[in-house]
Amino acid sequence: MTDEHDDMNLTGHLLIAMPGMGDPRFEHAVVFLCAHSRDGAMGLIINKPADVRFAELLDQLEINGTVGRDLGVHFGGPVESARGFVLHSSEYRSNIATMELAGGFGMTATLDILEDIAQGRGPDRLIMALGYAGWGPGQLEGEIAQNGWLTCAARSDIVFDLPDTQKWSASLKHLGVEALALSGTAGHA
């Protein structure tokens, strides 16, 4: 007997947090799923800024370079919050390891991408994140089944071009849902 969720693969999709999720770290979150399989899921929150700038990371890691020092860094999720990840456009490839993702995205978590960005050799479009969101086997499928998340295919304009404050409502609109129509509690007719 197979589980109906065995074939679900949302890699390269966006998770859109429903109101009333109950976890303040994910309130109005938009998560880009970098990996999803029967073994679990891993994604990066793309609309929550962290309290750190790229320049501070460069200084801490003793990386020289002047390009992109004013870039913001995102809170990617509560797991391994000191580890860095860069979600980026697919034209960039790290010399060490880049995960190729559907829809024209890539994800690199090696130090060389930060050096490349600082030297002006990095990806054209990117989001830097500290930490990630992770789910064990079947956990994300359960949260989706309990209406904790909506899903849609990722669009580069939503991921890279919009201000963080607009990504949640733009993702909902991409699905044809208005944010005001959503409620975190059951209502009465």
C-alpha positions as CSV (number, residue, x, y, z in Angstrom):
1,M,0.0,0.0,0.0
2,T,1.4,3.4,-0.9
3,D,0.8,6.7,0.8
4,E,-0.9,9.3,-1.3
5,H,1.9,11.7,-0.4
6,D,4.8,9.4,-1.7
7,D,4.7,11.1,-5.1
8,M,4.5,14.7,-3.8
9,N,7.6,16.6,-4.7
10,L,7.4,20.3,-4.1
11,T,11.1,21.0,-4.8
12,G,11.3,24.5,-6.4
13,H,7.9,25.5,-5.1
14,L,6.9,28.2,-2.6
15,L,5.2,27.4,0.6
16,I,2.9,30.2,1.7
17,A,2.0,30.2,5.5
18,M,-1.6,30.3,6.3
19,P,-2.8,32.7,9.0
20,G,-3.1,31.1,12.4
21,M,-0.2,28.7,11.8
22,G,0.7,29.0,15.5
23,D,4.5,29.3,15.0
24,P,5.5,33.0,15.0
25,R,8.7,32.2,13.1
26,F,6.6,31.3,10.1
27,E,3.9,34.0,10.4
28,H,3.3,35.3,6.9
29,A,6.3,33.4,5.7
30,V,7.1,32.4,2.1
31,V,9.5,29.5,2.0
32,F,11.3,28.4,-1.2
33,L,11.6,24.6,-1.0
34,C,15.2,23.6,-2.1
35,A,14.6,19.9,-1.5
36,H,11.5,17.7,-0.9
37,S,11.3,13.9,-0.9
38,R,10.0,11.1,1.2
39,D,13.0,11.7,3.5
40,G,11.8,15.2,4.4
41,A,12.1,18.8,3.2
42,M,14.4,21.7,3.3
43,G,13.6,25.3,2.4
44,L,14.6,28.9,2.9
45,I,12.3,31.6,4.2
46,I,12.6,34.4,1.6
47,N,10.7,37.2,3.2
48,K,12.0,37.7,6.7
49,P,15.1,39.9,7.1
50,A,17.8,39.0,9.6
51,D,19.4,41.5,11.9
52,V,22.7,41.3,9.9
53,R,24.0,42.8,6.7
54,F,26.3,41.2,4.1
55,A,29.1,43.6,5.1
56,E,29.1,42.1,8.6
57,L,29.3,38.6,7.3
58,L,32.2,39.5,5.0
59,D,34.0,41.1,8.0
60,Q,33.4,38.1,10.3
61,L,34.6,35.7,7.6
62,E,37.6,38.0,6.7
63,I,36.5,38.1,3.0
64,N,37.8,41.0,1.0
65,G,35.7,42.8,-1.5
66,T,33.5,45.8,-2.0
67,V,30.6,44.6,-4.1
68,G,27.2,44.0,-2.5
69,R,28.3,45.1,1.0
70,D,24.9,46.7,1.5
71,L,22.9,43.5,0.7
72,G,20.5,42.3,3.3
73,V,20.5,38.8,4.8
74,H,17.4,36.8,5.5
75,F,16.3,34.6,8.4
76,G,16.2,31.4,6.4
77,G,14.7,29.3,9.2
78,P,15.3,28.1,12.7
79,V,17.6,25.1,11.8
80,E,21.4,25.7,11.8
81,S,20.9,29.5,12.2
82,A,24.6,30.2,11.9
83,R,24.9,28.4,8.5
84,G,24.6,30.5,5.3
85,F,22.8,29.7,2.1
86,V,22.4,31.6,-1.1
87,L,19.4,31.1,-3.3
88,H,20.2,32.5,-6.7
89,S,19.6,32.6,-10.4
90,S,20.8,29.6,-12.3
91,E,23.5,31.1,-14.4
92,Y,25.9,31.0,-11.4
93,R,27.8,27.8,-10.6
94,S,30.0,27.4,-7.6
95,N,33.4,25.8,-8.2
96,I,32.6,23.5,-5.2
97,A,28.9,22.7,-5.1
98,T,25.7,24.3,-6.4
99,M,22.3,22.5,-6.2
100,E,20.5,23.0,-9.4
101,L,16.8,23.6,-8.9
102,A,13.8,23.7,-11.3
103,G,12.5,27.0,-12.6
104,G,15.9,28.7,-13.2
105,F,17.1,28.6,-9.5
106,G,20.2,27.4,-7.8
107,M,21.3,27.1,-4.2
108,T,24.8,27.3,-3.0
109,A,26.0,26.9,0.6
110,T,29.7,27.0,0.2
111,L,32.0,29.9,1.2
112,D,33.2,30.5,-2.4
113,I,29.8,32.1,-3.4
114,L,30.3,34.8,-0.8
115,E,33.8,35.5,-2.1
116,D,32.5,35.7,-5.6
117,I,29.7,38.1,-4.7
118,A,32.1,40.3,-2.9
119,Q,34.4,40.4,-5.9
120,G,31.5,41.0,-8.4
121,R,31.6,37.5,-9.8
122,G,28.4,36.2,-8.1
123,P,25.0,35.4,-9.4
124,D,22.9,38.1,-11.1
125,R,20.0,37.6,-8.6
126,L,20.2,36.3,-5.1
127,I,18.9,36.0,-1.6
128,M,21.2,35.3,1.2
129,A,19.9,33.5,4.3
130,L,21.1,32.3,7.6
131,G,19.6,29.0,8.7
132,Y,16.9,27.0,7.0
133,A,13.5,25.4,7.6
134,G,13.4,21.7,7.8
135,W,10.8,19.0,8.0
136,G,11.2,15.3,8.8
137,P,9.6,12.5,6.7
138,G,5.9,13.1,6.2
139,Q,5.9,16.2,8.4
140,L,5.4,18.8,5.7
141,E,2.8,16.7,4.0
142,G,0.9,16.6,7.3
143,E,1.1,20.4,7.7
144,I,-0.2,20.9,4.2
145,A,-3.0,18.4,4.8
146,Q,-3.9,20.4,7.9
147,N,-4.1,23.6,5.9
148,G,-0.9,25.1,7.4
149,W,0.5,25.9,4.0
150,L,-0.6,26.7,0.5
151,T,1.8,25.9,-2.4
152,C,2.6,27.3,-5.8
153,A,5.4,27.1,-8.3
154,A,8.1,29.6,-7.6
155,R,8.4,32.6,-9.8
156,S,11.7,34.5,-10.0
157,D,10.0,37.9,-9.9
158,I,8.3,37.1,-6.5
159,V,11.5,35.5,-5.1
160,F,14.1,38.1,-6.2
161,D,12.4,41.3,-7.2
162,L,9.7,42.2,-4.7
163,P,10.3,43.8,-1.3
164,D,10.0,41.2,1.5
165,T,6.8,42.9,2.8
166,Q,5.0,42.1,-0.5
167,K,6.1,38.5,-1.2
168,W,3.4,36.8,0.9
169,S,0.5,38.6,-0.7
170,A,2.0,38.4,-4.2
171,S,2.4,34.6,-3.7
172,L,-1.2,34.3,-2.7
173,K,-2.3,36.5,-5.6
174,H,-0.3,34.2,-7.9
175,L,-2.6,31.4,-6.7
176,G,-5.7,33.6,-7.2
177,V,-6.2,34.1,-3.5
178,E,-6.7,37.5,-1.9
179,A,-4.9,37.8,1.5
180,L,-8.0,39.5,3.1
181,A,-10.1,36.4,2.2
182,L,-7.9,34.2,4.5
183,S,-8.7,33.7,8.1
184,G,-6.7,31.9,10.8
185,T,-9.8,30.8,12.6
186,A,-13.0,29.0,11.7
187,G,-15.8,31.3,11.0
188,H,-19.6,31.1,11.2
189,A,-21.9,31.4,8.2
